[in-house]
Amino acid sequence: MVFLFIALAMCLIIGSALILLRTANMHKAPENVKAQPYQDEDD
């Protein structure tokens, strides 16, 4: 039972680390793209 708990914890730790690494390597917007300002709803 303890071995099962340790194996599950290791799978969760490794899985979350892989997800964090994948999201850290996502492509970013090019530098020439600028954020558009929000428009007020009253306009």
Backbone as XML, in Angstrom:
<?xml version="1.0"?>
<chain id="A" units="angstrom">
  <residue number="1" name="MET">
    <atom name="N" x="0.828" y="-1.199" z="0.000"/>
    <atom name="CA" x="0.000" y="0.000" z="0.000"/>
    <atom name="C" x="0.867" y="1.256" z="0.000"/>
  </residue>
  <residue number="2" name="VAL">
    <atom name="N" x="1.942" y="1.237" z="0.784"/>
    <atom name="CA" x="2.844" y="2.389" z="0.842"/>
    <atom name="C" x="3.546" y="2.566" z="-0.501"/>
  </residue>
  <residue number="3" name="PHE">
    <atom name="N" x="3.930" y="1.434" z="-1.130"/>
    <atom name="CA" x="4.585" y="1.510" z="-2.434"/>
    <atom name="C" x="3.661" y="2.126" z="-3.474"/>
  </residue>
  <residue number="4" name="LEU">
    <atom name="N" x="2.386" y="1.798" z="-3.428"/>
    <atom name="CA" x="1.418" y="2.366" z="-4.363"/>
    <atom name="C" x="1.290" y="3.872" z="-4.164"/>
  </residue>
  <residue number="5" name="PHE">
    <atom name="N" x="1.264" y="4.312" z="-2.924"/>
    <atom name="CA" x="1.170" y="5.738" z="-2.634"/>
    <atom name="C" x="2.411" y="6.490" z="-3.124"/>
  </residue>
  <residue number="6" name="ILE">
    <atom name="N" x="3.579" y="5.893" z="-2.908"/>
    <atom name="CA" x="4.825" y="6.531" z="-3.357"/>
    <atom name="C" x="4.877" y="6.582" z="-4.885"/>
  </residue>
  <residue number="7" name="ALA">
    <atom name="N" x="4.456" y="5.526" z="-5.548"/>
    <atom name="CA" x="4.450" y="5.497" z="-7.009"/>
    <atom name="C" x="3.477" y="6.536" z="-7.561"/>
  </residue>
  <residue number="8" name="LEU">
    <atom name="N" x="2.322" y="6.675" z="-6.948"/>
    <atom name="CA" x="1.354" y="7.672" z="-7.391"/>
    <atom name="C" x="1.899" y="9.085" z="-7.194"/>
  </residue>
  <residue number="9" name="ALA">
    <atom name="N" x="2.533" y="9.333" z="-6.059"/>
    <atom name="CA" x="3.112" y="10.649" z="-5.795"/>
    <atom name="C" x="4.205" y="10.971" z="-6.808"/>
  </residue>
  <residue number="10" name="MET">
    <atom name="N" x="5.038" y="10.001" z="-7.133"/>
    <atom name="CA" x="6.104" y="10.225" z="-8.116"/>
    <atom name="C" x="5.528" y="10.520" z="-9.498"/>
  </residue>
  <residue number="11" name="CYS">
    <atom name="N" x="4.478" y="9.821" z="-9.881"/>
    <atom name="CA" x="3.843" y="10.080" z="-11.172"/>
    <atom name="C" x="3.267" y="11.488" z="-11.219"/>
  </residue>
  <residue number="12" name="LEU">
    <atom name="N" x="2.648" y="11.922" z="-10.145"/>
    <atom name="CA" x="2.080" y="13.267" z="-10.118"/>
    <atom name="C" x="3.171" y="14.333" z="-10.160"/>
  </residue>
  <residue number="13" name="ILE">
    <atom name="N" x="4.255" y="14.113" z="-9.457"/>
    <atom name="CA" x="5.351" y="15.082" z="-9.441"/>
    <atom name="C" x="6.008" y="15.176" z="-10.815"/>
  </residue>
  <residue number="14" name="ILE">
    <atom name="N" x="6.292" y="14.038" z="-11.414"/>
    <atom name="CA" x="6.927" y="14.037" z="-12.735"/>
    <atom name="C" x="5.981" y="14.619" z="-13.778"/>
  </residue>
  <residue number="15" name="GLY">
    <atom name="N" x="4.713" y="14.284" z="-13.708"/>
    <atom name="CA" x="3.741" y="14.810" z="-14.665"/>
    <atom name="C" x="3.593" y="16.316" z="-14.563"/>
  </residue>
  <residue number="16" name="SER">
    <atom name="N" x="3.534" y="16.845" z="-13.355"/>
    <atom name="CA" x="3.402" y="18.293" z="-13.202"/>
    <atom name="C" x="4.671" y="19.000" z="-13.655"/>
  </residue>
  <residue number="17" name="ALA">
    <atom name="N" x="5.833" y="18.398" z="-13.419"/>
    <atom name="CA" x="7.088" y="18.996" z="-13.885"/>
    <atom name="C" x="7.129" y="19.039" z="-15.403"/>
  </residue>
  <residue number="18" name="LEU">
    <atom name="N" x="6.666" y="17.985" z="-16.064"/>
    <atom name="CA" x="6.652" y="17.981" z="-17.524"/>
    <atom name="C" x="5.681" y="19.015" z="-18.074"/>
  </residue>
  <residue number="19" name="ILE">
    <atom name="N" x="4.539" y="19.190" z="-17.422"/>
    <atom name="CA" x="3.573" y="20.198" z="-17.867"/>
    <atom name="C" x="4.163" y="21.593" z="-17.712"/>
  </residue>
  <residue number="20" name="LEU">
    <atom name="N" x="4.853" y="21.843" z="-16.597"/>
    <atom name="CA" x="5.474" y="23.148" z="-16.392"/>
    <atom name="C" x="6.561" y="23.411" z="-17.431"/>
  </residue>
  <residue number="21" name="LEU">
    <atom name="N" x="7.354" y="22.401" z="-17.761"/>
    <atom name="CA" x="8.390" y="22.577" z="-18.772"/>
    <atom name="C" x="7.776" y="22.846" z="-20.135"/>
  </residue>
  <residue number="22" name="ARG">
    <atom name="N" x="6.677" y="22.176" z="-20.449"/>
    <atom name="CA" x="6.044" y="22.377" z="-21.750"/>
    <atom name="C" x="5.468" y="23.779" z="-21.876"/>
  </residue>
  <residue number="23" name="THR">
    <atom name="N" x="4.840" y="24.279" z="-20.814"/>
    <atom name="CA" x="4.264" y="25.615" z="-20.888"/>
    <atom name="C" x="5.347" y="26.684" z="-20.873"/>
  </residue>
  <residue number="24" name="ALA">
    <atom name="N" x="6.500" y="26.410" z="-20.287"/>
    <atom name="CA" x="7.588" y="27.389" z="-20.271"/>
    <atom name="C" x="8.212" y="27.533" z="-21.649"/>
  </residue>
  <residue number="25" name="ASN">
    <atom name="N" x="8.117" y="26.515" z="-22.487"/>
    <atom name="CA" x="8.736" y="26.553" z="-23.810"/>
    <atom name="C" x="7.765" y="26.994" z="-24.905"/>
  </residue>
  <residue number="26" name="MET">
    <atom name="N" x="6.590" y="27.464" z="-24.529"/>
    <atom name="CA" x="5.624" y="27.890" z="-25.543"/>
    <atom name="C" x="6.142" y="29.119" z="-26.274"/>
  </residue>
  <residue number="27" name="HIS">
    <atom name="N" x="5.766" y="29.215" z="-27.542"/>
    <atom name="CA" x="6.231" y="30.331" z="-28.358"/>
    <atom name="C" x="5.615" y="31.633" z="-27.869"/>
  </residue>
  <residue number="28" name="LYS">
    <atom name="N" x="6.407" y="32.666" z="-27.928"/>
    <atom name="CA" x="5.939" y="33.978" z="-27.522"/>
    <atom name="C" x="5.603" y="34.786" z="-28.772"/>
  </residue>
  <residue number="29" name="ALA">
    <atom name="N" x="4.833" y="35.843" z="-28.599"/>
    <atom name="CA" x="4.468" y="36.689" z="-29.717"/>
    <atom name="C" x="5.718" y="37.393" z="-30.244"/>
  </residue>
  <residue number="30" name="PRO">
    <atom name="N" x="5.775" y="37.652" z="-31.548"/>
    <atom name="CA" x="6.919" y="38.380" z="-32.095"/>
    <atom name="C" x="7.039" y="39.772" z="-31.482"/>
  </residue>
  <residue number="31" name="GLU">
    <atom name="N" x="8.243" y="40.313" z="-31.505"/>
    <atom name="CA" x="8.474" y="41.600" z="-30.858"/>
    <atom name="C" x="7.771" y="42.748" z="-31.574"/>
  </residue>
  <residue number="32" name="ASN">
    <atom name="N" x="7.503" y="42.602" z="-32.882"/>
    <atom name="CA" x="6.860" y="43.696" z="-33.614"/>
    <atom name="C" x="5.343" y="43.735" z="-33.402"/>
  </residue>
  <residue number="33" name="VAL">
    <atom name="N" x="4.784" y="42.763" z="-32.689"/>
    <atom name="CA" x="3.350" y="42.744" z="-32.389"/>
    <atom name="C" x="3.135" y="43.479" z="-31.075"/>
  </residue>
  <residue number="34" name="LYS">
    <atom name="N" x="2.274" y="44.491" z="-31.106"/>
    <atom name="CA" x="1.992" y="45.264" z="-29.897"/>
    <atom name="C" x="0.587" y="44.956" z="-29.403"/>
  </residue>
  <residue number="35" name="ALA">
    <atom name="N" x="0.412" y="45.015" z="-28.110"/>
    <atom name="CA" x="-0.897" y="44.773" z="-27.509"/>
    <atom name="C" x="-1.845" y="45.915" z="-27.861"/>
  </residue>
  <residue number="36" name="GLN">
    <atom name="N" x="-3.066" y="45.568" z="-28.195"/>
    <atom name="CA" x="-4.064" y="46.582" z="-28.515"/>
    <atom name="C" x="-4.734" y="47.058" z="-27.228"/>
  </residue>
  <residue number="37" name="PRO">
    <atom name="N" x="-4.934" y="48.353" z="-27.095"/>
    <atom name="CA" x="-5.594" y="48.849" z="-25.863"/>
    <atom name="C" x="-7.069" y="48.450" z="-25.857"/>
  </residue>
  <residue number="38" name="TYR">
    <atom name="N" x="-7.592" y="48.276" z="-24.678"/>
    <atom name="CA" x="-9.008" y="47.958" z="-24.530"/>
    <atom name="C" x="-9.853" y="49.168" z="-24.907"/>
  </residue>
  <residue number="39" name="GLN">
    <atom name="N" x="-11.001" y="48.882" z="-25.530"/>
    <atom name="CA" x="-11.914" y="49.968" z="-25.856"/>
    <atom name="C" x="-12.992" y="50.032" z="-24.788"/>
  </residue>
  <residue number="40" name="ASP">
    <atom name="N" x="-13.346" y="51.233" z="-24.402"/>
    <atom name="CA" x="-14.387" y="51.394" z="-23.405"/>
    <atom name="C" x="-15.732" y="50.989" z="-24.003"/>
  </residue>
  <residue number="41" name="GLU">
    <atom name="N" x="-16.590" y="50.427" z="-23.185"/>
    <atom name="CA" x="-17.903" y="50.014" z="-23.670"/>
    <atom name="C" x="-18.804" y="51.223" z="-23.916"/>
  </residue>
  <residue number="42" name="ASP">
    <atom name="N" x="-18.463" y="52.370" z="-23.336"/>
    <atom name="CA" x="-19.297" y="53.546" z="-23.510"/>
    <atom name="C" x="-19.147" y="54.177" z="-24.885"/>
  </residue>
  <residue number="43" name="ASP">
    <atom name="N" x="-18.078" y="53.859" z="-25.601"/>
    <atom name="CA" x="-17.844" y="54.480" z="-26.913"/>
    <atom name="C" x="-18.838" y="53.996" z="-27.941"/>
  </residue>
</chain>
